[in-house]
Amino acid sequence: MSATIASSVPAHMTSDEWALRCDLASLYRLVAHFGMTDLVYTHISARVPGPEDHFLINRYGVLFQNMLPSTLVRIDCDGRIVHPQEGDETAINPAGFVIHSAIHMARPEFGCIIHTHTAAGAAVAAQRQGLLPISQQALKFRGHIGYHDYEGIALDLGERERLVDDLGMHKAMILRNHGLLAAGRTIPEAFSTIYLLETACRIQIAAQSGGAELTIPSEEVCRHTADQYNRDGGDLEHYEFLWRSMLPLIGE
C-alpha cells in the first residue's frame, strides 16, 4: 500500500476494504498513465471483500490521475451508496453502474472490471471483423473474447442481461461502436488484460493504416498461442509481478 495515498483506516471501514481502495486508486492512475481515459466518462470497479454484493467505483467527475482511496464510492447492486461521504453528491456515472453491476452480479469470481473508450479500442469496435489475430497480444484473445452490439448509452437496466450473455465465460469483451471491457479475478489480472487488449487494438489500427496486406498466423499457431496465454485461467503470480513492476510509474 502506497505511503503517498494510504493513511489510517476510516472508522467505518475494514482494513481489507481500505487496502482494496488503495489498489483501485493506483489502478485508476495507471490507466491514466497509459492514456486509456476519456475525460470522466469511463469507469473501473472492484468487488468489496465480504458477503454483500458491493463494489467500489469512481466518484463521477474525479479525473483518473487524481483518484484517491477516499474518492471511490461504495455501492450495492441496486446503485445505492453505502456509507455516503462528503463529496458523494455527484454520485456515480449511471452507465458505469449498469455495466459494472451486471457483471459483478453474474460473475462473482471477478474482483475487478475495467471499461474504456480509447480511440484505438473504439476504432476496432467499429470494425465488422473485430479484433484480428495479427499480433502476439491479440492472440491472447483468440477464442477468449465476447462481442456486444451497441444499444446506445448504457442507461437501460434491461441491457444488463445481454451484456452478461455476450461476455459469456470470457474475461474480455469488445462493445461494438463503443469501447473495450476487461475483467479479472484480481486488480493485477484486470490491468494486464486491458493493457494487452488496448495494445492489440493499437497495433491493429497502426498495421491497417500502412495499407499493406496483413499476415495472419495459421489457425494451429493461433490456438497454441491462445492456450499458452490462458492455460489454467492465466498466471495470477505473473499478473502480480507485472502489477508491482508498474507501480513506480505513478510514484508508488
Secondary structure, 3 states (H helix, E strand, C coil): CCCCCCCCCCCCCCHHHHHHHHHHHHHHHHHHHCCCCCCCCCEEEEECCCCCCEEEEECCCCCHHHCCHHHEEEEECCCCECCCCCCHHHCCCHHHHHHHHHHHHHCCCCCEEEEECCHHHHHHHCCCCCCCCCCHHHHCCCCCCEEECCCCCCCCCCHHHHHHHHHCCCCEEEECCCEEEEEECCHHHHHHHHHHHHHHHHHHHHHHHCCCCCCCCCHHHHHHHHHHHHHHHCCHHHHHHHHHHHHHHHCC
